[in-house]
Amino acid sequence: MKFNFNSAKPIFLQVAEQIEDAIFTGTFKEGSQIPSTTEISKNFQINPATVLKGMNILVDNKLLEKRRGRGTFVSVGAQSKIIKNRQENFYNDYIVNLVHEAKNLNIDEIQIINLIKRGYKA
């Protein structure tokens, strides 16, 4: 994990995003235990409360589950939830803007498809 302490994005959000990325990429497998709040805070010199706040976001989103006395584990189905969420965000963040800009440039649907195909070939 790498944290940007100069970023406008709060550290707890960076913690949540990096753990989510590790689940997405398979670094943290479903059902596996993730490092403890204490381990993360010591390794990266971050306040444990900050790490916990980031982890709790993922618990609230049902990507992580806490097991009393055992630790925090990646929830079964977490990776597919992340993929589904990122696909929806991809549409909202990129496709909507792409279509809007294409219309402004008088680029029709077929031309957009051809440009996308060209991008895949490159």
C-alpha positions in Angstrom: 0.0 0.0 0.0 1.1 3.5 -0.8 -0.4 6.6 0.8 -0.2 10.2 -0.5 -0.2 12.3 2.7 -0.2 15.5 0.6 -3.4 14.5 -1.3 -6.7 16.3 -0.7 -8.2 12.8 -0.4 -8.4 11.7 3.3 -6.1 8.8 4.3 -9.0 6.7 5.5 -10.5 6.8 2.0 -7.1 5.9 0.6 -7.0 2.9 3.0 -10.5 1.8 1.8 -9.6 2.2 -1.9 -6.4 0.3 -1.6 -7.9 -2.6 0.3 -10.7 -2.6 -2.3 -8.1 -2.7 -5.1 -6.4 -5.6 -3.4 -9.7 -7.5 -3.4 -10.4 -6.5 -7.0 -7.0 -7.7 -8.2 -7.2 -10.9 -6.1 -4.3 -10.0 -3.8 -6.8 -10.4 -1.0 -8.9 -13.5 -1.9 -12.5 -14.0 -0.8 -12.6 -15.7 2.5 -9.1 -14.7 3.4 -8.0 -12.7 6.4 -6.6 -9.2 5.7 -3.9 -7.5 7.8 -5.1 -6.2 11.1 -5.7 -2.5 11.8 -2.7 -2.6 14.0 -0.5 -4.2 11.4 -1.4 -1.6 8.7 -1.1 1.3 11.1 2.4 0.2 12.3 3.7 -0.6 8.8 2.6 2.7 7.3 2.7 4.9 10.4 -1.0 5.8 10.2 -3.2 6.3 13.2 -5.1 3.0 13.9 -8.4 4.9 14.1 -7.8 6.2 10.6 -7.2 2.6 9.3 -10.3 1.4 11.1 -12.4 4.1 9.6 -11.3 3.0 6.1 -11.9 -0.6 6.9 -15.4 0.2 8.3 -16.4 1.7 4.9 -15.7 -1.7 3.3 -17.5 -3.5 6.2 -20.5 -1.2 5.6 -20.4 -2.0 1.9 -20.3 -5.8 2.8 -16.9 -6.2 1.1 -15.2 -7.1 4.5 -16.6 -8.9 7.5 -15.4 -8.8 11.0 -15.2 -11.9 13.0 -15.0 -11.4 16.8 -11.7 -12.5 18.1 -10.5 -13.7 14.8 -10.0 -10.6 12.6 -11.3 -9.1 9.4 -12.0 -11.2 6.3 -12.9 -10.6 2.7 -16.5 -11.4 2.2 -17.6 -14.1 -0.3 -18.8 -12.3 -3.4 -16.8 -9.1 -2.7 -14.8 -9.2 -5.9 -18.0 -9.5 -8.1 -19.6 -6.6 -6.1 -16.6 -4.5 -6.8 -16.6 -5.4 -10.5 -20.3 -4.6 -10.8 -19.8 -1.3 -9.1 -16.8 -0.3 -11.2 -18.7 -1.2 -14.4 -21.5 1.1 -13.4 -19.1 3.8 -12.5 -17.3 3.3 -15.8 -20.6 4.0 -17.6 -21.4 7.1 -15.5 -17.8 8.5 -15.5 -16.7 7.7 -19.1 -19.5 6.6 -21.4 -21.9 9.4 -20.6 -19.2 12.0 -21.1 -18.0 10.3 -24.2 -21.4 10.4 -25.8 -22.0 14.0 -24.8 -18.7 15.1 -26.3 -19.3 13.1 -29.4 -22.6 14.8 -29.9 -21.0 18.2 -29.5 -18.4 17.2 -32.2 -21.1 15.7 -34.5 -19.6 12.2 -34.2 -22.3 9.6 -34.8 -22.6 6.2 -33.1 -20.9 4.3 -35.9 -17.9 6.6 -35.8 -17.6 6.2 -32.0 -17.8 2.4 -32.4 -15.1 2.5 -35.0 -12.9 4.8 -32.8 -13.3 2.3 -29.9 -12.4 -0.6 -32.2 -9.3 1.3 -33.3 -8.4 1.9 -29.7 -8.6 -1.9 -29.0 -6.4 -2.6 -31.9 -3.7 -0.1 -30.8 
